[in-house]
Amino acid sequence: MYKTTIYLLVLSLFLLTACNRKVSQEQTTIRVAVLRGPTAIAFASWLNKPPVIDGRKVEVTIIDSPEQMQAILISHKAEIAALPMISAANLYNKKN
C-alpha cells in the first residue's frame, strides 16, 4: 500500500509538471530591459550582436524611465533588468 501511494504521488507530480510545459517565443528569448544612459552603454555590444545563452537569444530593450521599467517588470515583460538600487528596493517593497 505504501509503495503504491508513493508511486502514484510521484507519477502525479511528473504529469503535472510535464503538462505545464509550453514552448513559445517567450521561452526561446531572454528579454533584458535596461535604462537609457550609462547602463545602456554596458549593453551596447548586445544591441549590435545579441548573444545566445543556453540556446536562447537575448533581446535587449532600452527603457526611458525607472517607472516604465517597474511597469515592465510587474507585467513580466522582461526576465532581467538593470535599474537603480532604489528602484529595485521600491519594487521589491511593493511586491511584498
Protein Blocks (a to p, Z undefined) as FASTA:
>chain_A
ZZmmmmmmmmmmmmmmmmmpccdfklmpccddddehjklmmmmmmmmmccdeehiacddd
ddfbfklmmmmmmnopafbdcddfklmmmmmmmmZZ
